Amino acid sequence: KSYLKNEEDIADVMQDTILSAYEHLKDLKQAAYYKTWITRILINHCIDLLNEQRRSIPASLDEILEGHSRDYPADDQGFYDLLSELPEEIRPIFLLYYGEGFRTREIAEILDLNENTVKSRLKRGRQKLKRSICC
């Protein structure tokens, strides 16, 4: 949801992820890493869809806004509002850490980042949210 924000796109990417995971299940080397592996597939499909959408130029502002409506369940709204306050490079880290419960090491593997980078982005994100909430 933090990547796509559109229920139809989310459903498409989920379906593509399931299909890709099924087709490439033999490539998974250790079953213990299944959650990390499938999350990485999901993120890659999200990025692919976003790149496709960026290449096609919408005719009007209405088309841009139409594809990015906030269709989140009410209980998730506050979390996604907070995510939208963060820079784009920090959002997926916050989503994986706070939303999905991954550890920093796992997030580093999923996003192909150094674990210290993940930790520093979490810290910067927390500081930004603290400033925007408190002051």
MIBADREN-677812 format. One record per atom (N, C-alpha, C): residue in three letters; y, z, x; chain; atom name; residue number from 0. Coordinates in nm, 3 decimals, always signed. Layout:
BEGIN
PT  lumza       yy       zz       xx  nuke  baza  mipa
PT    ALA        Y        Z        X     A    CA   NUM
...
***
This chain:
BEGIN
PT  lumza       yy       zz       xx  nuke  baza  mipa
PT    LYS   -0.120   +0.000   +0.082     A     N     0
PT    LYS   +0.000   +0.000   +0.000     A    CA     0
PT    LYS   +0.125   +0.000   +0.086     A     C     0
PT    SER   +0.121   +0.067   +0.199     A     N     1
PT    SER   +0.242   +0.070   +0.282     A    CA     1
PT    SER   +0.271   -0.065   +0.344     A     C     1
PT    TYR   +0.171   -0.149   +0.361     A     N     2
PT    TYR   +0.192   -0.282   +0.415     A    CA     2
PT    TYR   +0.236   -0.380   +0.307     A     C     2
PT    LEU   +0.167   -0.381   +0.194     A     N     3
PT    LEU   +0.182   -0.491   +0.099     A    CA     3
PT    LEU   +0.269   -0.460   -0.022     A     C     3
PT    LYS   +0.256   -0.342   -0.081     A     N     4
PT    LYS   +0.340   -0.298   -0.192     A    CA     4
PT    LYS   +0.322   -0.380   -0.320     A     C     4
PT    ASN   +0.226   -0.467   -0.327     A     N     5
PT    ASN   +0.203   -0.550   -0.444     A    CA     5
PT    ASN   +0.056   -0.538   -0.481     A     C     5
PT    GLU   +0.028   -0.494   -0.604     A     N     6
PT    GLU   -0.109   -0.465   -0.646     A    CA     6
PT    GLU   -0.202   -0.586   -0.633     A     C     6
PT    GLU   -0.153   -0.706   -0.663     A     N     7
PT    GLU   -0.238   -0.825   -0.653     A    CA     7
PT    GLU   -0.275   -0.855   -0.508     A     C     7
PT    ASP   -0.177   -0.843   -0.420     A     N     8
PT    ASP   -0.204   -0.866   -0.278     A    CA     8
PT    ASP   -0.300   -0.760   -0.224     A     C     8
PT    ILE   -0.281   -0.636   -0.267     A     N     9
PT    ILE   -0.369   -0.528   -0.224     A    CA     9
PT    ILE   -0.513   -0.557   -0.266     A     C     9
PT    ALA   -0.530   -0.599   -0.391     A     N    10
PT    ALA   -0.665   -0.630   -0.441     A    CA    10
PT    ALA   -0.727   -0.746   -0.362     A     C    10
PT    ASP   -0.648   -0.849   -0.332     A     N    11
PT    ASP   -0.699   -0.963   -0.254     A    CA    11
PT    ASP   -0.743   -0.920   -0.115     A     C    11
PT    VAL   -0.660   -0.841   -0.049     A     N    12
PT    VAL   -0.692   -0.797   +0.086     A    CA    12
PT    VAL   -0.815   -0.706   +0.088     A     C    12
PT    MET   -0.825   -0.619   -0.012     A     N    13
PT    MET   -0.944   -0.533   -0.021     A    CA    13
PT    MET   -1.070   -0.618   -0.037     A     C    13
PT    GLN   -1.062   -0.719   -0.122     A     N    14
PT    GLN   -1.178   -0.807   -0.143     A    CA    14
PT    GLN   -1.212   -0.882   -0.015     A     C    14
PT    ASP   -1.111   -0.935   +0.053     A     N    15
PT    ASP   -1.134   -1.006   +0.179     A    CA    15
PT    ASP   -1.195   -0.913   +0.285     A     C    15
PT    THR   -1.149   -0.788   +0.287     A     N    16
PT    THR   -1.200   -0.691   +0.383     A    CA    16
PT    THR   -1.347   -0.662   +0.358     A     C    16
PT    ILE   -1.383   -0.642   +0.233     A     N    17
PT    ILE   -1.523   -0.615   +0.200     A    CA    17
PT    ILE   -1.611   -0.732   +0.239     A     C    17
PT    LEU   -1.565   -0.853   +0.208     A     N    18
PT    LEU   -1.641   -0.973   +0.242     A    CA    18
PT    LEU   -1.656   -0.986   +0.394     A     C    18
PT    SER   -1.546   -0.969   +0.467     A     N    19
PT    SER   -1.551   -0.979   +0.614     A    CA    19
PT    SER   -1.643   -0.875   +0.674     A     C    19
PT    ALA   -1.634   -0.753   +0.623     A     N    20
PT    ALA   -1.719   -0.645   +0.675     A    CA    20
PT    ALA   -1.866   -0.677   +0.650     A     C    20
PT    TYR   -1.897   -0.726   +0.533     A     N    21
PT    TYR   -2.035   -0.761   +0.501     A    CA    21
PT    TYR   -2.086   -0.873   +0.592     A     C    21
PT    GLU   -2.002   -0.975   +0.610     A     N    22
PT    GLU   -2.042   -1.090   +0.693     A    CA    22
PT    GLU   -2.057   -1.053   +0.840     A     C    22
PT    HIS   -1.984   -0.952   +0.887     A     N    23
PT    HIS   -1.985   -0.917   +1.029     A    CA    23
PT    HIS   -2.047   -0.781   +1.056     A     C    23
PT    LEU   -2.121   -0.729   +0.960     A     N    24
PT    LEU   -2.182   -0.598   +0.977     A    CA    24
PT    LEU   -2.270   -0.591   +1.102     A     C    24
PT    LYS   -2.333   -0.702   +1.135     A     N    25
PT    LYS   -2.419   -0.707   +1.254     A    CA    25
PT    LYS   -2.338   -0.686   +1.383     A     C    25
PT    ASP   -2.206   -0.710   +1.378     A     N    26
PT    ASP   -2.121   -0.694   +1.496     A    CA    26
PT    ASP   -2.082   -0.549   +1.522     A     C    26
PT    LEU   -2.102   -0.462   +1.423     A     N    27
PT    LEU   -2.070   -0.320   +1.440     A    CA    27
PT    LEU   -2.172   -0.259   +1.535     A     C    27
PT    LYS   -2.125   -0.209   +1.649     A     N    28
PT    LYS   -2.215   -0.160   +1.752     A    CA    28
PT    LYS   -2.265   -0.018   +1.725     A     C    28
PT    GLN   -2.179   +0.067   +1.668     A     N    29
PT    GLN   -2.218   +0.206   +1.641     A    CA    29
PT    GLN   -2.175   +0.243   +1.500     A     C    29
PT    ALA   -2.269   +0.287   +1.420     A     N    30
PT    ALA   -2.240   +0.323   +1.281     A    CA    30
PT    ALA   -2.135   +0.435   +1.270     A     C    30
PT    ALA   -2.125   +0.518   +1.370     A     N    31
PT    ALA   -2.028   +0.628   +1.369     A    CA    31
PT    ALA   -1.884   +0.578   +1.363     A     C    31
PT    TYR   -1.862   +0.454   +1.406     A     N    32
PT    TYR   -1.727   +0.397   +1.408     A    CA    32
PT    TYR   -1.700   +0.307   +1.288     A     C    32
PT    TYR   -1.783   +0.317   +1.185     A     N    33
PT    TYR   -1.768   +0.230   +1.068     A    CA    33
PT    TYR   -1.629   +0.241   +1.005     A     C    33
PT    LYS   -1.582   +0.364   +0.982     A     N    34
PT    LYS   -1.452   +0.384   +0.916     A    CA    34
PT    LYS   -1.339   +0.323   +1.000     A     C    34
PT    THR   -1.342   +0.344   +1.129     A     N    35
PT    THR   -1.240   +0.287   +1.217     A    CA    35
PT    THR   -1.249   +0.134   +1.215     A     C    35
PT    TRP   -1.369   +0.082   +1.221     A     N    36
PT    TRP   -1.393   -0.062   +1.224     A    CA    36
PT    TRP   -1.343   -0.129   +1.097     A     C    36
PT    ILE   -1.378   -0.075   +0.981     A     N    37
PT    ILE   -1.338   -0.138   +0.855     A    CA    37
PT    ILE   -1.188   -0.123   +0.831     A     C    37
PT    THR   -1.130   -0.011   +0.879     A     N    38
PT    THR   -0.985   +0.006   +0.867     A    CA    38
PT    THR   -0.912   -0.098   +0.950     A     C    38
PT    ARG   -0.964   -0.127   +1.068     A     N    39
PT    ARG   -0.903   -0.229   +1.152     A    CA    39
PT    ARG   -0.911   -0.368   +1.085     A     C    39
PT    ILE   -1.024   -0.397   +1.022     A     N    40
PT    ILE   -1.039   -0.523   +0.949     A    CA    40
PT    ILE   -0.935   -0.530   +0.838     A     C    40
PT    LEU   -0.919   -0.420   +0.764     A     N    41
PT    LEU   -0.821   -0.414   +0.655     A    CA    41
PT    LEU   -0.680   -0.438   +0.706     A     C    41
PT    ILE   -0.643   -0.372   +0.813     A     N    42
PT    ILE   -0.509   -0.389   +0.870     A    CA    42
PT    ILE   -0.488   -0.534   +0.915     A     C    42
PT    ASN   -0.588   -0.593   +0.979     A     N    43
PT    ASN   -0.576   -0.732   +1.022     A    CA    43
PT    ASN   -0.556   -0.826   +0.903     A     C    43
PT    HIS   -0.627   -0.802   +0.794     A     N    44
PT    HIS   -0.609   -0.886   +0.674     A    CA    44
PT    HIS   -0.469   -0.867   +0.615     A     C    44
PT    CYS   -0.419   -0.744   +0.616     A     N    45
PT    CYS   -0.283   -0.719   +0.568     A    CA    45
PT    CYS   -0.181   -0.795   +0.652     A     C    45
PT    ILE   -0.196   -0.786   +0.783     A     N    46
PT    ILE   -0.103   -0.855   +0.873     A    CA    46
PT    ILE   -0.111   -1.006   +0.854     A     C    46
PT    ASP   -0.232   -1.059   +0.839     A     N    47
PT    ASP   -0.248   -1.203   +0.815     A    CA    47
PT    ASP   -0.176   -1.246   +0.687     A     C    47
PT    LEU   -0.191   -1.169   +0.581     A     N    48
PT    LEU   -0.125   -1.202   +0.454     A    CA    48
PT    LEU   +0.026   -1.195   +0.468     A     C    48
PT    LEU   +0.076   -1.092   +0.535     A     N    49
PT    LEU   +0.221   -1.080   +0.557     A    CA    49
PT    LEU   +0.274   -1.198   +0.638     A     C    49
PT    ASN   +0.201   -1.239   +0.740     A     N    50
PT    ASN   +0.244   -1.354   +0.819     A    CA    50
PT    ASN   +0.246   -1.481   +0.734     A     C    50
PT    GLU   +0.147   -1.498   +0.649     A     N    51
PT    GLU   +0.147   -1.614   +0.557     A    CA    51
PT    GLU   +0.268   -1.611   +0.467     A     C    51
PT    GLN   +0.299   -1.494   +0.410     A     N    52
PT    GLN   +0.411   -1.481   +0.319     A    CA    52
PT    GLN   +0.544   -1.506   +0.389     A     C    52
PT    ARG   +0.554   -1.464   +0.514     A     N    53
PT    ARG   +0.679   -1.486   +0.589     A    CA    53
PT    ARG   +0.702   -1.633   +0.620     A     C    53
PT    ARG   +0.590   -1.706   +0.638     A     N    54
PT    ARG   +0.603   -1.849   +0.666     A    CA    54
PT    ARG   +0.650   -1.928   +0.546     A     C    54
PT    SER   +0.612   -1.884   +0.427     A     N    55
PT    SER   +0.657   -1.954   +0.307     A    CA    55
PT    SER   +0.789   -1.892   +0.263     A     C    55
PT    ILE   +0.893   -1.973   +0.258     A     N    56
PT    ILE   +1.027   -1.923   +0.226     A    CA    56
PT    ILE   +1.046   -1.925   +0.075     A     C    56
PT    PRO   +1.075   -1.809   +0.014     A     N    57
PT    PRO   +1.096   -1.805   -0.130     A    CA    57
PT    PRO   +1.224   -1.877   -0.171     A     C    57
PT    ALA   +1.225   -1.929   -0.292     A     N    58
PT    ALA   +1.339   -2.006   -0.342     A    CA    58
PT    ALA   +1.458   -1.917   -0.376     A     C    58
PT    SER   +1.433   -1.793   -0.414     A     N    59
PT    SER   +1.543   -1.708   -0.457     A    CA    59
PT    SER   +1.515   -1.562   -0.423     A     C    59
PT    LEU   +1.619   -1.481   -0.436     A     N    60
PT    LEU   +1.605   -1.338   -0.414     A    CA    60
PT    LEU   +1.508   -1.277   -0.514     A     C    60
PT    ASP   +1.506   -1.328   -0.637     A     N    61
PT    ASP   +1.413   -1.277   -0.739     A    CA    61
PT    ASP   +1.269   -1.291   -0.694     A     C    61
PT    GLU   +1.234   -1.401   -0.629     A     N    62
PT    GLU   +1.097   -1.420   -0.580     A    CA    62
PT    GLU   +1.064   -1.321   -0.470     A     C    62
PT    ILE   +1.161   -1.290   -0.385     A     N    63
PT    ILE   +1.139   -1.194   -0.278     A    CA    63
PT    ILE   +1.110   -1.056   -0.339     A     C    63
PT    LEU   +1.193   -1.015   -0.434     A     N    64
PT    LEU   +1.177   -0.885   -0.495     A    CA    64
PT    LEU   +1.052   -0.877   -0.581     A     C    64
PT    GLU   +1.014   -0.986   -0.645     A     N    65
PT    GLU   +0.896   -0.988   -0.731     A    CA    65
PT    GLU   +0.770   -0.952   -0.654     A     C    65
PT    GLY   +0.757   -0.998   -0.534     A     N    66
PT    GLY   +0.639   -0.972   -0.454     A    CA    66
PT    GLY   +0.635   -0.833   -0.393     A     C    66
PT    HIS   +0.741   -0.757   -0.411     A     N    67
PT    HIS   +0.746   -0.624   -0.348     A    CA    67
PT    HIS   +0.787   -0.516   -0.446     A     C    67
PT    SER   +0.733   -0.521   -0.566     A     N    68
PT    SER   +0.763   -0.416   -0.663     A    CA    68
PT    SER   +0.687   -0.290   -0.626     A     C    68
PT    ARG   +0.736   -0.178   -0.670     A     N    69
PT    ARG   +0.671   -0.050   -0.639     A    CA    69
PT    ARG   +0.581   -0.011   -0.755     A     C    69
PT    ASP   +0.454   -0.048   -0.745     A     N    70
PT    ASP   +0.356   -0.021   -0.849     A    CA    70
PT    ASP   +0.268   +0.098   -0.814     A     C    70
PT    TYR   +0.319   +0.197   -0.743     A     N    71
PT    TYR   +0.237   +0.307   -0.698     A    CA    71
PT    TYR   +0.213   +0.406   -0.811     A     C    71
PT    PRO   +0.100   +0.474   -0.808     A     N    72
PT    PRO   +0.078   +0.585   -0.901     A    CA    72
PT    PRO   +0.184   +0.692   -0.877     A     C    72
PT    ALA   +0.221   +0.764   -0.982     A     N    73
PT    ALA   +0.330   +0.861   -0.975     A    CA    73
PT    ALA   +0.308   +0.965   -0.865     A     C    73
PT    ASP   +0.184   +1.014   -0.847     A     N    74
PT    ASP   +0.160   +1.118   -0.748     A    CA    74
PT    ASP   +0.173   +1.068   -0.605     A     C    74
PT    ASP   +0.163   +0.939   -0.581     A     N    75
PT    ASP   +0.177   +0.882   -0.447     A    CA    75
PT    ASP   +0.321   +0.839   -0.418     A     C    75
PT    GLN   +0.405   +0.836   -0.518     A     N    76
PT    GLN   +0.540   +0.781   -0.504     A    CA    76
PT    GLN   +0.619   +0.850   -0.394     A     C    76
PT    GLY   +0.617   +0.982   -0.390     A     N    77
PT    GLY   +0.693   +1.055   -0.289     A    CA    77
PT    GLY   +0.648   +1.021   -0.148     A     C    77
PT    PHE   +0.517   +1.009   -0.128     A     N    78
PT    PHE   +0.464   +0.975   +0.003     A    CA    78
PT    PHE   +0.513   +0.836   +0.046     A     C    78
PT    TYR   +0.507   +0.739   -0.044     A     N    79
PT    TYR   +0.548   +0.603   -0.009     A    CA    79
PT    TYR   +0.700   +0.592   +0.005     A     C    79
PT    ASP   +0.773   +0.674   -0.069     A     N    80
PT    ASP   +0.918   +0.678   -0.049     A    CA    80
PT    ASP   +0.951   +0.729   +0.091     A     C    80
PT    LEU   +0.879   +0.832   +0.135     A     N    81
PT    LEU   +0.900   +0.884   +0.271     A    CA    81
PT    LEU   +0.863   +0.779   +0.375     A     C    81
PT    LEU   +0.752   +0.709   +0.352     A     N    82
PT    LEU   +0.712   +0.603   +0.447     A    CA    82
PT    LEU   +0.819   +0.496   +0.460     A     C    82
PT    SER   +0.884   +0.464   +0.348     A     N    83
PT    SER   +0.985   +0.358   +0.353     A    CA    83
PT    SER   +1.107   +0.398   +0.434     A     C    83
PT    GLU   +1.125   +0.528   +0.459     A     N    84
PT    GLU   +1.235   +0.578   +0.542     A    CA    84
PT    GLU   +1.211   +0.553   +0.691     A     C    84
PT    LEU   +1.086   +0.528   +0.727     A     N    85
PT    LEU   +1.049   +0.515   +0.868     A    CA    85
PT    LEU   +1.058   +0.371   +0.916     A     C    85
PT    PRO   +1.081   +0.352   +1.046     A     N    86
PT    PRO   +1.076   +0.217   +1.103     A    CA    86
PT    PRO   +0.937   +0.156   +1.084     A     C    86
PT    GLU   +0.931   +0.026   +1.075     A     N    87
PT    GLU   +0.805   -0.043   +1.046     A    CA    87
PT    GLU   +0.695   -0.012   +1.147     A     C    87
PT    GLU   +0.730   +0.011   +1.272     A     N    88
PT    GLU   +0.627   +0.038   +1.374     A    CA    88
PT    GLU   +0.562   +0.176   +1.356     A     C    88
PT    ILE   +0.629   +0.265   +1.284     A     N    89
PT    ILE   +0.577   +0.401   +1.266     A    CA    89
PT    ILE   +0.500   +0.415   +1.135     A     C    89
PT    ARG   +0.530   +0.335   +1.035     A     N    90
PT    ARG   +0.468   +0.349   +0.902     A    CA    90
PT    ARG   +0.316   +0.349   +0.904     A     C    90
PT    PRO   +0.251   +0.251   +0.969     A     N    91
PT    PRO   +0.104   +0.253   +0.964     A    CA    91
PT    PRO   +0.044   +0.376   +1.031     A     C    91
PT    ILE   +0.111   +0.429   +1.132     A     N    92
PT    ILE   +0.062   +0.548   +1.200     A    CA    92
PT    ILE   +0.068   +0.667   +1.104     A     C    92
PT    PHE   +0.180   +0.683   +1.033     A     N    93
PT    PHE   +0.193   +0.791   +0.936     A    CA    93
PT    PHE   +0.092   +0.775   +0.823     A     C    93
PT    LEU   +0.073   +0.654   +0.777     A     N    94
PT    LEU   -0.023   +0.630   +0.669     A    CA    94
PT    LEU   -0.164   +0.669   +0.712     A     C    94
PT    LEU   -0.203   +0.628   +0.831     A     N    95
PT    LEU   -0.338   +0.660   +0.879     A    CA    95
PT    LEU   -0.353   +0.809   +0.909     A     C    95
PT    TYR   -0.249   +0.872   +0.963     A     N    96
PT    TYR   -0.258   +1.013   +1.001     A    CA    96
PT    TYR   -0.250   +1.105   +0.879     A     C    96
PT    TYR   -0.144   +1.088   +0.800     A     N    97
PT    TYR   -0.124   +1.178   +0.686     A    CA    97
PT    TYR   -0.193   +1.131   +0.559     A     C    97
PT    GLY   -0.199   +1.001   +0.539     A     N    98
PT    GLY   -0.259   +0.949   +0.417     A    CA    98
PT    GLY   -0.410   +0.937   +0.421     A     C    98
PT    GLU   -0.465   +0.902   +0.538     A     N    99
PT    GLU   -0.608   +0.878   +0.549     A    CA    99
PT    GLU   -0.681   +0.983   +0.633     A     C    99
PT    GLY   -0.606   +1.067   +0.702     A     N   100
PT    GLY   -0.668   +1.175   +0.777     A    CA   100
PT    GLY   -0.730   +1.137   +0.911     A     C   100
PT    PHE   -0.691   +1.024   +0.967     A     N   101
PT    PHE   -0.743   +0.986   +1.099     A    CA   101
PT    PHE   -0.677   +1.072   +1.205     A     C   101
PT    ARG   -0.749   +1.092   +1.317     A     N   102
PT    ARG   -0.695   +1.162   +1.433     A    CA   102
PT    ARG   -0.618   +1.062   +1.520     A     C   102
PT    THR   -0.535   +1.112   +1.609     A     N   103
PT    THR   -0.452   +1.024   +1.691     A    CA   103
PT    THR   -0.537   +0.929   +1.776     A     C   103
PT    ARG   -0.649   +0.978   +1.826     A     N   104
PT    ARG   -0.738   +0.892   +1.906     A    CA   104
PT    ARG   -0.791   +0.775   +1.822     A     C   104
PT    GLU   -0.829   +0.804   +1.699     A     N   105
PT    GLU   -0.881   +0.700   +1.611     A    CA   105
PT    GLU   -0.772   +0.599   +1.574     A     C   105
PT    ILE   -0.652   +0.649   +1.549     A     N   106
PT    ILE   -0.540   +0.560   +1.516     A    CA   106
PT    ILE   -0.511   +0.468   +1.634     A     C   106
PT    ALA   -0.515   +0.523   +1.753     A     N   107
PT    ALA   -0.493   +0.442   +1.874     A    CA   107
PT    ALA   -0.595   +0.329   +1.882     A     C   107
PT    GLU   -0.721   +0.358   +1.851     A     N   108
PT    GLU   -0.825   +0.254   +1.853     A    CA   108
PT    GLU   -0.800   +0.150   +1.744     A     C   108
PT    ILE   -0.768   +0.197   +1.624     A     N   109
PT    ILE   -0.747   +0.106   +1.511     A    CA   109
PT    ILE   -0.631   +0.011   +1.537     A     C   109
PT    LEU   -0.520   +0.065   +1.586     A     N   110
PT    LEU   -0.398   -0.015   +1.605     A    CA   110
PT    LEU   -0.387   -0.074   +1.745     A     C   110
PT    ASP   -0.487   -0.049   +1.827     A     N   111
PT    ASP   -0.488   -0.099   +1.964     A    CA   111
PT    ASP   -0.364   -0.054   +2.041     A     C   111
PT    LEU   -0.340   +0.077   +2.035     A     N   112
PT    LEU   -0.228   +0.140   +2.105     A    CA   112
PT    LEU   -0.280   +0.249   +2.196     A     C   112
PT    ASN   -0.196   +0.292   +2.288     A     N   113
PT    ASN   -0.226   +0.408   +2.370     A    CA   113
PT    ASN   -0.214   +0.532   +2.283     A     C   113
PT    GLU   -0.302   +0.630   +2.302     A     N   114
PT    GLU   -0.296   +0.751   +2.220     A    CA   114
PT    GLU   -0.163   +0.824   +2.235     A     C   114
PT    ASN   -0.104   +0.823   +2.354     A     N   115
PT    ASN   +0.026   +0.887   +2.373     A    CA   115
PT    ASN   +0.136   +0.816   +2.296     A     C   115
PT    THR   +0.124   +0.685   +2.279     A     N   116
PT    THR   +0.219   +0.610   +2.198     A    CA   116
PT    THR   +0.210   +0.656   +2.053     A     C   116
PT    VAL   +0.088   +0.673   +2.004     A     N   117
PT    VAL   +0.068   +0.721   +1.867     A    CA   117
PT    VAL   +0.133   +0.858   +1.851     A     C   117
PT    LYS   +0.108   +0.947   +1.946     A     N   118
PT    LYS   +0.164   +1.082   +1.938     A    CA   118
PT    LYS   +0.317   +1.079   +1.941     A     C   118
PT    SER   +0.375   +0.998   +2.027     A     N   119
PT    SER   +0.521   +0.994   +2.035     A    CA   119
PT    SER   +0.582   +0.933   +1.910     A     C   119
PT    ARG   +0.515   +0.833   +1.851     A     N   120
PT    ARG   +0.567   +0.774   +1.727     A    CA   120
PT    ARG   +0.556   +0.872   +1.611     A     C   120
PT    LEU   +0.450   +0.951   +1.608     A     N   121
PT    LEU   +0.439   +1.055   +1.506     A    CA   121
PT    LEU   +0.554   +1.155   +1.521     A     C   121
PT    LYS   +0.581   +1.194   +1.644     A     N   122
PT    LYS   +0.689   +1.290   +1.671     A    CA   122
PT    LYS   +0.824   +1.232   +1.629     A     C   122
PT    ARG   +0.852   +1.106   +1.669     A     N   123
PT    ARG   +0.979   +1.043   +1.631     A    CA   123
PT    ARG   +0.991   +1.029   +1.480     A     C   123
PT    GLY   +0.882   +0.995   +1.415     A     N   124
PT    GLY   +0.883   +0.982   +1.270     A    CA   124
PT    GLY   +0.912   +1.114   +1.201     A     C   124
PT    ARG   +0.849   +1.221   +1.250     A     N   125
PT    ARG   +0.874   +1.354   +1.193     A    CA   125
PT    ARG   +1.021   +1.393   +1.210     A     C   125
PT    GLN   +1.076   +1.364   +1.328     A     N   126
PT    GLN   +1.216   +1.398   +1.354     A    CA   126
PT    GLN   +1.307   +1.319   +1.261     A     C   126
PT    LYS   +1.277   +1.192   +1.242     A     N   127
PT    LYS   +1.360   +1.109   +1.153     A    CA   127
PT    LYS   +1.354   +1.160   +1.010     A     C   127
PT    LEU   +1.235   +1.193   +0.963     A     N   128
PT    LEU   +1.222   +1.245   +0.826     A    CA   128
PT    LEU   +1.291   +1.378   +0.811     A     C   128
PT    LYS   +1.282   +1.462   +0.913     A     N   129
PT    LYS   +1.349   +1.592   +0.909     A    CA   129
PT    LYS   +1.500   +1.575   +0.897     A     C   129
PT    ARG   +1.555   +1.482   +0.976     A     N   130
PT    ARG   +1.700   +1.455   +0.970     A    CA   130
PT    ARG   +1.740   +1.399   +0.834     A     C   130
PT    SER   +1.659   +1.308   +0.779     A     N   131
PT    SER   +1.697   +1.248   +0.651     A    CA   131
PT    SER   +1.680   +1.343   +0.534     A     C   131
PT    ILE   +1.586   +1.439   +0.545     A     N   132
PT    ILE   +1.564   +1.534   +0.437     A    CA   132
PT    ILE   +1.663   +1.650   +0.445     A     C   132
PT    CYS   +1.684   +1.701   +0.566     A     N   133
PT    CYS   +1.766   +1.821   +0.584     A    CA   133
PT    CYS   +1.917   +1.794   +0.582     A     C   133
PT    CYS   +1.958   +1.684   +0.641     A     N   134
PT    CYS   +2.102   +1.667   +0.664     A    CA   134
PT    CYS   +2.159   +1.550   +0.591     A     C   134
***
